[in-house]
Amino acid sequence: MTEPTPAAWPPPPGWPVGMASSQAPPRVPGTVQAAAIVTWVCCALTALLTLFFLLMTAFVDSIVFPQFGSAISVEIVLVVVGTAALSIAMCALSSWFAWQVWRRREWARILLAVCSGLALVFSVLPLGPHTTWVAPGSVAVLVLLFLPQSNDWFRAA
């Protein structure tokens, strides 16, 4: 039995119907690649810092908070854990949007831009240590997603 020729295979998902198998898939522009990579790096750093913050809060709670009432301690723990959960959820969502942007989804580009804008606002307002990478990373992602090369690539989809 003979092997089927590559032209007889069905095209991979995402390829336009009728595209010759000898053609390469559309190349992701460097601006889109950079936006996705910056998103993933910033999200990883933020998630790590959030987990570190949770550990430090637990340590401080065991030393400092016994001097306060238990009601205050419970409220503080709820706020800290809720904020950490929201932060990690936003990191996961932004990372998924970055993956979808890499796969040339226009809706993901818009939602990643919204997430980056929110990250910028919420990193600059409290001016914490995370501001040093979240603010520049958010601005970089916003700019990279809407440069002419990125616009042309998404428009051609």
Backbone as JSON, one array per atom type, in Angstrom:
{
  "sequence": "MTEPTPAAWPPPPGWPVGMASSQAPPRVPGTVQAAAIVTWVCCALTALLTLFFLLMTAFVDSIVFPQFGSAISVEIVLVVVGTAALSIAMCALSSWFAWQVWRRREWARILLAVCSGLALVFSVLPLGPHTTWVAPGSVAVLVLLFLPQSNDWFRAA",
  "N": [[0.84, -1.17, 0.0], [0.52, 2.23, -0.74], [1.83, 5.28, 0.53], [-0.2, 8.13, 1.29], [-0.07, 11.11, -0.64], [1.18, 14.35, 0.39], [-0.56, 16.3, -0.64], [-2.98, 15.03, -0.66], [-3.83, 14.93, 1.91], [-6.01, 16.23, 4.45], [-6.31, 19.8, 4.9], [-4.57, 21.47, 7.58], [-6.21, 22.54, 10.65], [-7.47, 25.84, 10.57], [-6.21, 26.67, 8.26], [-6.92, 28.2, 5.17], [-9.43, 26.84, 2.99], [-8.43, 24.99, 0.19], [-5.82, 25.82, 0.15], [-2.61, 25.24, -0.92], [-0.58, 22.46, -0.05], [2.07, 22.95, -0.07], [2.41, 25.54, 0.64], [3.38, 27.67, 3.28], [2.1, 28.05, 6.64], [0.47, 31.13, 7.69], [2.76, 33.46, 8.94], [3.31, 34.44, 12.27], [3.49, 37.78, 13.18], [6.35, 39.53, 14.51], [5.64, 41.52, 16.32], [3.22, 40.68, 17.42], [4.01, 38.27, 18.51], [5.82, 39.23, 20.42], [4.07, 40.71, 22.07], [2.49, 38.66, 23.16], [4.44, 37.15, 24.51], [5.46, 39.02, 26.36], [3.14, 39.36, 27.85], [2.86, 36.78, 28.97], [5.21, 36.58, 30.52], [4.93, 38.74, 32.34], [2.57, 37.93, 33.61], [3.41, 35.53, 34.8], [5.37, 36.49, 36.61], [3.73, 38.11, 38.2], [1.94, 36.22, 39.28], [3.74, 34.65, 40.75], [4.7, 36.57, 42.61], [2.32, 37.1, 43.9], [1.75, 34.65, 45.16], [3.97, 34.56, 46.85], [3.38, 36.8, 48.4], [1.07, 35.86, 49.69], [2.18, 33.83, 51.27], [3.87, 35.36, 52.91], [1.98, 36.94, 54.2], [0.62, 35.02, 55.68], [2.68, 34.3, 57.4], [3.16, 36.74, 58.76], [0.66, 37.05, 59.88], [0.63, 35.04, 61.81], [2.4, 36.06, 63.66], [1.89, 38.83, 64.22], [-0.94, 39.36, 64.26], [-2.18, 37.95, 66.44], [-2.32, 39.72, 68.54], [-4.39, 41.4, 67.98], [-8.0, 41.5, 67.67], [-9.92, 38.53, 66.83], [-11.84, 38.87, 64.86], [-10.95, 40.96, 63.21], [-8.7, 39.75, 62.13], [-9.83, 37.68, 60.6], [-11.25, 39.13, 58.68], [-9.16, 40.44, 57.36], [-7.75, 38.26, 56.32], [-9.67, 37.23, 54.56], [-9.84, 39.36, 52.71], [-7.22, 39.43, 51.7], [-6.88, 36.83, 50.61], [-8.98, 36.81, 48.76], [-8.22, 38.91, 47.04], [-5.8, 37.87, 46.11], [-6.74, 35.58, 44.76], [-8.27, 36.78, 42.74], [-6.23, 38.15, 41.38], [-4.62, 36.03, 40.43], [-6.5, 34.73, 38.84], [-6.95, 36.71, 36.88], [-4.43, 36.76, 35.73], [-4.33, 34.18, 34.62], [-6.45, 34.36, 32.78], [-5.56, 36.48, 31.12], [-3.26, 35.29, 30.09], [-4.4, 33.22, 28.6], [-5.83, 34.75, 26.74], [-3.63, 35.88, 25.43], [-2.59, 33.59, 24.22], [-4.67, 33.05, 22.44], [-4.54, 35.34, 20.87], [-2.1, 34.88, 19.6], [-2.96, 32.88, 17.99], [-4.38, 34.24, 16.14], [-6.84, 35.52, 16.71], [-9.15, 37.98, 16.58], [-10.98, 38.97, 18.49], [-9.74, 38.2, 20.82], [-7.52, 39.82, 20.81], [-8.67, 42.33, 21.34], [-9.77, 41.84, 23.89], [-7.44, 41.19, 25.32], [-6.15, 43.63, 25.18], [-7.93, 45.15, 26.73], [-7.63, 43.84, 29.22], [-4.91, 44.42, 29.64], [-5.01, 47.2, 29.83], [-6.58, 47.46, 32.17], [-4.84, 46.19, 33.97], [-2.75, 48.01, 33.9], [-3.94, 50.32, 35.03], [-4.66, 49.33, 37.61], [-2.18, 48.68, 38.58], [-0.76, 51.0, 38.73], [-2.21, 52.66, 40.44], [-2.0, 51.68, 43.25], [0.77, 51.73, 43.46], [2.73, 49.65, 44.04], [5.33, 47.12, 44.52], [4.99, 45.52, 42.28], [4.4, 47.24, 40.25], [6.66, 47.9, 38.87], [7.09, 46.05, 36.8], [4.56, 45.45, 35.77], [3.28, 47.82, 34.85], [5.05, 48.9, 32.73], [5.02, 46.57, 31.13], [2.3, 46.33, 30.49], [1.86, 48.66, 28.99], [3.61, 48.14, 26.88], [2.41, 45.85, 25.74], [-0.06, 46.91, 24.93], [0.79, 48.76, 22.99], [2.21, 47.09, 21.17], [0.19, 45.38, 20.25], [-1.27, 46.96, 18.54], [0.31, 48.03, 16.54], [1.26, 48.81, 13.12], [2.09, 46.39, 11.75], [0.87, 44.39, 13.27], [-1.83, 45.13, 13.02], [-2.19, 44.77, 10.24], [-1.8, 42.01, 10.02], [-3.91, 40.94, 11.55], [-6.05, 42.01, 10.13], [-5.87, 40.65, 7.73], [-6.86, 38.21, 8.33]],
  "CA": [[0.0, 0.0, 0.0], [1.34, 3.43, -0.85], [1.54, 6.41, 1.43], [-0.88, 9.24, 0.6], [0.77, 12.28, -0.86], [0.77, 15.46, 1.25], [-1.67, 17.04, -1.22], [-4.21, 14.31, -0.39], [-4.21, 15.08, 3.31], [-6.84, 17.43, 4.67], [-5.51, 20.91, 5.4], [-4.62, 21.62, 9.04], [-7.21, 23.51, 11.1], [-7.05, 27.23, 10.48], [-5.76, 26.99, 6.91], [-8.04, 28.39, 4.24], [-9.7, 25.7, 2.13], [-7.82, 25.14, -1.12], [-4.42, 26.23, 0.26], [-1.7, 24.16, -1.31], [0.18, 21.95, 1.09], [3.43, 23.45, -0.13], [2.46, 26.88, 1.23], [3.58, 27.7, 4.73], [1.03, 28.76, 7.33], [0.83, 32.53, 7.87], [3.72, 33.67, 10.02], [2.9, 35.4, 13.3], [4.47, 38.88, 13.19], [7.13, 39.7, 15.73], [4.95, 42.38, 17.28], [2.22, 39.86, 18.11], [4.78, 37.33, 19.34], [6.35, 39.97, 21.57], [2.95, 41.04, 22.97], [2.12, 37.45, 23.88], [5.52, 36.77, 25.43], [5.46, 40.0, 27.46], [1.99, 39.03, 28.69], [3.14, 35.57, 29.74], [6.25, 36.86, 31.52], [4.34, 39.59, 33.39], [1.62, 37.12, 34.37], [4.16, 34.61, 35.64], [5.94, 37.26, 37.71], [2.65, 38.54, 39.08], [1.46, 35.05, 40.02], [4.76, 34.29, 41.75], [4.69, 37.57, 43.67], [1.08, 36.93, 44.66], [1.94, 33.5, 46.05], [4.92, 35.0, 47.88], [2.63, 37.7, 49.28], [0.21, 35.03, 50.52], [3.03, 33.18, 52.29], [4.32, 36.38, 53.87], [0.82, 37.33, 54.99], [0.4, 33.95, 56.65], [3.74, 34.41, 58.4], [2.9, 37.93, 59.58], [-0.56, 36.79, 60.62], [0.93, 34.22, 62.99], [3.21, 36.82, 64.61], [1.35, 40.14, 64.57], [-2.37, 39.45, 64.48], [-2.72, 37.46, 67.72], [-2.53, 40.85, 69.45], [-5.66, 42.02, 67.61], [-9.16, 40.62, 67.8], [-10.01, 37.52, 65.79], [-12.7, 39.36, 63.78], [-10.09, 41.72, 62.31], [-7.83, 38.8, 61.45], [-10.64, 36.97, 59.6], [-11.52, 40.08, 57.59], [-7.92, 40.66, 56.62], [-7.46, 37.04, 55.57], [-10.61, 37.18, 53.44], [-9.45, 40.36, 51.71], [-5.96, 39.02, 51.09], [-7.1, 35.63, 49.78], [-9.83, 37.22, 47.64], [-7.41, 39.69, 46.12], [-4.85, 36.95, 45.47], [-7.49, 34.74, 43.81], [-8.6, 37.64, 41.6], [-4.99, 38.41, 40.66], [-4.22, 34.82, 39.71], [-7.5, 34.5, 37.79], [-6.69, 37.66, 35.79], [-3.21, 36.29, 35.06], [-4.7, 33.03, 33.79], [-7.28, 34.85, 31.68], [-4.71, 37.24, 30.21], [-2.39, 34.33, 29.39], [-5.21, 32.54, 27.6], [-6.07, 35.71, 25.67], [-2.38, 35.98, 24.67], [-2.52, 32.4, 23.37], [-5.64, 33.23, 21.37], [-3.98, 36.38, 19.99], [-1.09, 34.19, 18.81], [-3.71, 32.07, 17.02], [-4.98, 35.21, 15.22], [-8.24, 35.79, 17.06], [-9.32, 39.43, 16.76], [-11.66, 39.22, 19.76], [-8.75, 38.03, 21.89], [-6.67, 41.03, 20.81], [-9.41, 43.38, 22.03], [-9.87, 41.5, 25.32], [-6.11, 41.32, 25.91], [-5.92, 45.07, 25.34], [-8.73, 45.57, 27.9], [-6.93, 43.32, 30.42], [-3.67, 45.17, 29.82], [-5.4, 48.51, 30.33], [-6.97, 47.31, 33.59], [-3.61, 45.91, 34.73], [-2.02, 49.27, 34.01], [-4.62, 51.18, 36.0], [-4.59, 48.76, 38.95], [-0.8, 48.6, 39.06], [-0.27, 52.36, 38.99], [-2.94, 53.25, 41.57], [-1.39, 51.44, 44.57], [2.23, 51.91, 43.37], [3.44, 48.61, 44.77], [6.52, 46.61, 43.83], [4.6, 44.94, 41.0], [4.29, 48.31, 39.25], [7.9, 47.99, 38.1], [7.0, 45.27, 35.57], [3.21, 45.41, 35.21], [2.99, 49.05, 34.09], [5.73, 48.9, 31.43], [4.55, 45.44, 30.34], [0.96, 46.65, 29.97], [2.02, 49.65, 27.92], [4.24, 47.46, 25.74], [1.42, 44.98, 25.1], [-1.03, 47.77, 24.25], [1.42, 49.32, 21.79], [2.54, 46.02, 20.23], [-1.02, 44.81, 19.65], [-1.9, 47.86, 17.57], [1.26, 48.53, 15.55], [0.8, 48.5, 11.76], [2.28, 44.98, 11.39], [-0.17, 43.62, 13.95], [-3.11, 45.46, 12.39], [-2.24, 44.13, 8.92], [-1.92, 40.56, 10.2], [-5.28, 40.63, 11.99], [-6.96, 42.39, 9.06], [-5.79, 39.64, 6.68], [-7.49, 36.95, 8.78]],
  "C": [[0.89, 1.24, 0.0], [0.88, 4.48, 0.15], [0.79, 7.5, 0.67], [0.07, 10.42, 0.43], [0.29, 13.41, 0.03], [-0.41, 16.24, 0.69], [-3.0, 16.36, -0.94], [-4.67, 14.45, 1.05], [-5.15, 16.27, 3.46], [-5.97, 18.56, 5.22], [-5.61, 21.01, 6.92], [-5.69, 22.64, 9.43], [-6.65, 24.93, 11.03], [-6.55, 27.64, 9.11], [-6.97, 27.22, 6.03], [-8.2, 27.16, 3.34], [-9.09, 25.98, 0.76], [-6.37, 25.59, -1.05], [-3.54, 25.03, -0.08], [-0.87, 23.74, -0.11], [1.61, 22.46, 1.08], [3.55, 24.86, 0.47], [2.63, 26.77, 2.74], [2.4, 28.4, 5.39], [1.44, 30.22, 7.52], [1.7, 32.7, 9.11], [3.2, 34.74, 10.98], [3.93, 36.52, 13.32], [5.16, 39.0, 14.54], [6.44, 40.56, 16.77], [3.91, 41.6, 18.07], [2.92, 38.84, 19.01], [5.28, 38.03, 20.6], [5.25, 40.31, 22.56], [2.55, 39.82, 23.79], [3.19, 37.07, 24.9], [5.6, 37.73, 26.61], [4.3, 39.7, 28.41], [2.3, 37.83, 29.57], [4.18, 35.82, 30.83], [5.68, 37.69, 32.68], [3.35, 38.8, 34.24], [2.34, 36.13, 35.28], [4.77, 35.33, 36.84], [4.87, 37.69, 38.71], [2.11, 37.37, 39.9], [2.46, 34.62, 41.09], [4.78, 35.28, 42.91], [3.42, 37.44, 44.51], [1.19, 35.76, 45.63], [2.92, 33.83, 47.17], [4.21, 35.91, 48.89], [1.7, 36.9, 50.21], [1.0, 34.34, 51.63], [3.49, 34.18, 53.35], [3.16, 36.84, 54.76], [0.51, 36.27, 56.04], [1.44, 34.01, 57.76], [3.5, 35.59, 59.34], [1.66, 37.72, 60.43], [-0.27, 36.0, 61.89], [1.72, 34.98, 64.04], [2.49, 38.06, 65.12], [-0.11, 40.09, 65.0], [-2.9, 38.82, 65.76], [-2.97, 38.59, 68.72], [-3.82, 41.59, 69.15], [-6.79, 41.03, 67.83], [-9.25, 39.65, 66.65], [-10.88, 37.98, 64.62], [-11.88, 40.14, 62.76], [-9.22, 40.78, 61.49], [-8.61, 38.07, 60.35], [-10.92, 37.88, 58.41], [-10.28, 40.29, 56.73], [-7.58, 39.44, 55.76], [-8.39, 36.92, 54.37], [-10.24, 38.16, 52.34], [-8.19, 39.91, 50.97], [-6.16, 37.82, 50.16], [-7.97, 35.98, 48.57], [-9.05, 37.99, 46.59], [-6.41, 38.8, 45.38], [-5.56, 36.07, 44.44], [-7.85, 35.55, 42.56], [-7.37, 37.9, 40.74], [-4.57, 37.2, 39.83], [-5.22, 34.5, 38.6], [-7.28, 35.45, 36.61], [-5.42, 37.27, 35.03], [-3.53, 35.12, 34.13], [-5.51, 33.47, 32.58], [-6.44, 35.61, 30.65], [-3.78, 36.31, 29.43], [-3.16, 33.58, 28.32], [-5.53, 33.48, 26.43], [-4.82, 35.86, 24.81], [-2.22, 34.78, 23.74], [-3.47, 32.53, 22.19], [-5.2, 34.31, 20.37], [-2.94, 35.74, 19.07], [-1.76, 33.36, 17.72], [-4.58, 32.93, 16.1], [-6.48, 35.42, 15.46], [-8.38, 37.27, 17.39], [-9.98, 39.75, 18.1], [-10.7, 39.11, 20.93], [-7.82, 39.24, 21.97], [-7.37, 42.15, 21.57], [-9.47, 43.09, 23.53], [-8.51, 41.55, 26.02], [-5.75, 42.79, 26.11], [-6.7, 45.61, 26.55], [-8.06, 45.1, 29.19], [-5.64, 44.09, 30.69], [-3.96, 46.57, 30.34], [-5.8, 48.47, 31.8], [-5.75, 47.03, 34.46], [-2.79, 47.18, 34.92], [-2.63, 50.16, 35.07], [-4.44, 50.64, 37.42], [-3.17, 48.53, 39.44], [-0.26, 49.98, 39.41], [-0.95, 52.97, 40.23], [-2.29, 52.94, 42.92], [0.12, 51.65, 44.6], [2.99, 50.93, 44.25], [4.65, 48.15, 44.0], [6.21, 46.01, 42.46], [4.51, 45.98, 39.89], [5.51, 48.35, 38.35], [7.88, 47.12, 36.83], [5.6, 45.26, 34.96], [2.93, 46.64, 34.36], [3.73, 49.09, 32.75], [5.28, 47.74, 30.53], [3.19, 45.7, 29.72], [1.04, 47.64, 28.83], [2.62, 48.99, 26.68], [3.23, 46.59, 24.99], [0.41, 45.82, 24.32], [-0.45, 48.34, 22.95], [1.65, 48.22, 20.75], [1.3, 45.45, 19.53], [-1.61, 45.67, 18.54], [-0.89, 48.56, 16.65], [0.78, 48.11, 14.15], [0.97, 47.03, 11.36], [1.21, 44.1, 12.02], [-1.52, 43.87, 13.3], [-3.25, 44.75, 11.05], [-2.48, 42.62, 9.05], [-3.34, 40.18, 10.63], [-6.29, 40.95, 10.89], [-7.0, 41.32, 7.97], [-6.47, 38.33, 7.07], [-8.89, 36.79, 8.24]]
}
